[in-house]
């Protein structure tokens, strides 16, 4: 879905927290899609890191753990979107496109 957006020129994928940080340092993407559940660390920890170190980057949280607590926490930490994978997954292209 994301590859089909005209505003997307490259897509990078990282499997875990450490790889994500290294990838961001090398590529500095405009938008990051983060899952709350990552190997080793939390996507919420990565959200905190990105908002602190890359304040211009748009961060969209994508999860199967779409509790109101997680949604509110992510919004309070500065996420630009929160997507429930089971019910809102198809909204991701619109969320990305609306930022451009």
Buried (B, 14 or more C-beta within 10 A) or exposed (E): EEEEBEEBEEEEEBEEBBBBBEBBEEEEBBBBBBBBEBEEBBBBBBBBBBBEEBEEBBBBBBBEBBEEEBBEBBEEBBBBBBBBEEEBEEBBBEBBEEEE
